[in-house]
Amino acid sequence: MTHILLIEDDDGTADEILLELATAGHAATRTATLRDGDPLARGGDIDLMILDRQLPDGEGLALLADLRRDGVRTPALVLSALGSLDDRVRGLKAGGDDYLAKPFALVELVARVEALLRRPNDTRDTRLIAGPIDLDLLAGRGMRAGRPLELLPRELKLLEYLVRRQGRIVTRSMLLQDVWGYSFEPNSNVVDVHMGRLRRKVDIDGEAQLIRNVRGQGYVFDLPA
């Protein structure tokens, strides 16, 4: 059974969420403050966090950013009455994996929780090594066979996403949703532009190609046979 941490100060909202999670088969622990939620989030036995932004003792995103800086990579769903595009982007940049604006349907919350729980279970690893690629996610650095890759934050996140799915094709829609946090496809070639820059840094002349463009499908990271 999965264990979910809920940080929500409104008793009515918290009770409804806890009941819906229990009905869906998830165990949950609830706190109403950042002070009480912080040690539980760092405890290591939490599979997912649900946290409100506006709490009695501070901003939920501040706690989330602190956790991410300290290497806590537990998936997090941010709840907030602040639902503008800027607010959602701020939540994702602070380390949220998803953002749900209030008011929301409980069935949608559970669906988002379960989608996050289905993501690869190695997302808490902060050091990834795949062949010549070495990613230090805490330090924000990437290397290929000892060569610094000089990756921008978005490029590092893209490479991390590909490495975690080694040998599997990832589509542009997957990248837009999971790396950019978009629930829609913008009218731009943002994925192709960023992937082009990443490939030029990872695969230079004379080196085996690790990132391939699969025509009409997406991209794949794979090691040469």
C-alpha positions in Angstrom: 0.0 0.0 0.0 1.3 3.4 -0.9 1.8 6.0 1.8 0.8 9.6 1.0 1.6 12.7 3.0 -1.1 15.4 2.9 -0.2 18.9 4.1 -3.5 20.8 4.2 -4.7 23.2 6.9 -8.4 23.2 5.9 -10.1 20.4 7.9 -13.0 20.0 5.6 -10.8 19.7 2.5 -8.4 17.4 4.2 -11.2 15.1 5.4 -12.6 14.8 1.9 -9.2 14.1 0.4 -8.3 11.5 3.1 -11.6 9.7 2.5 -11.2 9.6 -1.3 -7.6 8.4 -1.0 -8.6 5.6 1.5 -11.4 4.6 -0.9 -8.9 4.3 -3.7 -6.7 2.1 -1.5 -4.0 4.6 -0.4 -2.8 5.1 3.2 -2.4 8.8 4.1 -1.0 10.9 6.9 -2.2 14.5 7.3 -0.6 17.5 8.9 -1.8 21.1 8.9 1.5 23.0 9.1 4.8 23.1 7.4 6.5 22.6 10.7 4.8 19.2 11.2 5.0 18.2 7.6 8.7 18.9 7.1 10.1 15.9 9.1 7.6 13.5 7.7 8.5 14.6 4.1 12.2 13.9 4.9 11.5 10.6 6.6 12.0 8.4 3.6 8.8 6.3 3.8 6.5 8.6 1.9 5.6 7.7 -1.7 4.0 11.0 -2.6 3.2 14.4 -1.1 0.1 16.5 -1.6 0.7 20.0 -0.2 -1.3 23.2 -0.1 0.5 26.5 -0.9 -1.1 28.8 1.6 -0.5 27.3 5.1 -0.7 28.9 8.5 3.1 29.0 9.0 4.2 29.8 5.5 4.2 29.1 1.7 4.1 25.4 0.8 6.3 26.1 -2.2 9.1 27.3 0.1 9.1 23.9 1.9 9.0 22.1 -1.5 12.0 24.1 -2.8 13.9 23.3 0.4 13.2 19.6 0.1 14.4 19.6 -3.5 17.6 21.4 -2.6 18.2 18.8 0.1 17.8 15.9 -2.3 14.3 14.8 -1.4 12.7 13.8 -4.7 9.4 12.3 -3.6 6.7 13.2 -6.2 4.7 16.2 -5.1 1.2 17.4 -6.1 0.7 21.1 -5.3 -2.8 22.3 -4.3 -3.7 26.0 -4.4 -6.5 28.4 -4.8 -4.0 30.3 -7.0 -4.7 28.9 -10.4 -3.2 31.3 -13.0 -0.7 30.2 -15.5 2.0 32.1 -13.6 1.1 30.3 -10.4 1.2 26.9 -12.0 4.6 27.6 -13.5 5.9 28.8 -10.2 4.7 25.6 -8.5 6.4 23.4 -11.1 9.6 25.4 -11.0 9.7 25.1 -7.2 9.8 21.3 -7.6 6.2 20.3 -8.0 5.5 17.4 -10.3 1.9 18.4 -10.8 -0.4 21.4 -9.9 -4.1 21.3 -9.2 -6.1 24.5 -8.7 -8.9 24.7 -6.2 -11.8 24.0 -6.4 -11.1 20.6 -7.9 -13.0 17.3 -8.3 -11.8 14.6 -5.9 -11.8 12.0 -8.7 -9.4 14.2 -10.6 -7.1 14.5 -7.6 -6.9 10.7 -7.2 -6.3 10.3 -10.9 -3.4 12.7 -10.8 -2.0 11.0 -7.7 -2.1 7.6 -9.3 -0.5 9.0 -12.5 2.4 10.3 -10.4 2.7 7.0 -8.6 2.9 5.2 -11.9 6.0 7.1 -12.9 9.3 5.1 -12.8 10.1 4.2 -9.2 13.7 5.3 -9.6 12.9 9.0 -9.7 14.4 9.6 -6.2 17.9 8.6 -7.5 20.1 11.7 -7.5 23.1 10.1 -9.4 22.5 8.4 -12.8 25.1 6.6 -14.7 24.4 5.1 -18.1 27.4 4.0 -20.1 29.6 7.1 -20.6 26.9 9.4 -19.2 27.2 10.5 -15.5 24.5 12.9 -14.1 24.7 14.4 -10.7 21.2 15.8 -10.2 21.9 17.5 -6.9 24.9 19.4 -8.2 23.1 20.0 -11.6 26.0 18.6 -13.6 26.4 16.2 -16.4 29.4 14.5 -18.0 30.1 12.2 -20.8 33.2 10.0 -20.3 34.7 12.7 -18.1 33.8 15.5 -20.5 31.6 18.3 -18.9 28.4 18.7 -20.9 27.7 22.3 -19.8 23.9 21.6 -19.6 21.3 24.3 -19.0 18.7 23.2 -16.3 16.1 22.3 -18.9 18.7 20.3 -20.9 19.7 18.4 -17.7 16.1 17.6 -17.0 15.6 16.4 -20.6 18.7 14.2 -20.4 17.6 12.8 -17.1 14.2 11.9 -18.5 15.7 10.1 -21.5 18.3 8.2 -19.4 15.6 7.0 -17.0 13.8 5.5 -20.0 16.8 4.1 -21.7 15.9 2.1 -24.9 12.3 3.4 -24.9 11.0 6.0 -27.3 9.7 9.1 -25.6 7.2 11.2 -27.6 7.1 15.0 -27.8 3.8 14.9 -25.9 5.5 13.0 -23.0 8.3 15.6 -22.9 5.9 18.5 -23.0 3.8 17.0 -20.1 6.6 15.6 -17.9 9.5 18.1 -18.5 7.6 21.3 -19.3 4.5 20.6 -17.3 2.2 21.4 -20.2 -1.2 19.7 -20.4 -1.5 20.9 -24.0 0.7 21.0 -27.1 1.8 24.6 -27.8 2.0 25.8 -31.4 5.8 25.8 -31.4 8.8 23.5 -31.9 10.1 24.0 -28.4 10.9 20.3 -27.9 12.8 20.0 -31.1 14.8 23.1 -30.4 15.9 22.0 -27.0 16.5 18.5 -28.1 18.7 19.7 -30.9 20.8 21.7 -28.5 21.1 18.7 -26.1 22.1 16.3 -28.8 24.9 18.7 -30.0 26.3 18.8 -26.5 26.0 15.0 -25.8 26.9 13.6 -29.2 29.9 15.5 -30.6 31.9 14.4 -33.7 33.8 11.2 -33.2 31.6 9.9 -30.4 28.9 7.1 -30.6 25.4 8.6 -31.0 23.4 8.1 -27.8 20.3 10.2 -28.5 18.4 9.5 -31.7 15.5 11.1 -33.4 12.9 8.4 -34.3 11.1 10.0 -37.2 7.4 10.6 -36.6 7.6 9.2 -33.0 10.0 11.0 -30.8 13.5 10.4 -29.3 15.3 7.6 -27.7 18.5 7.4 -25.5 20.3 4.1 -26.1 23.8 2.8 -25.6 25.7 1.4 -28.6 25.8 -2.5 -28.8 
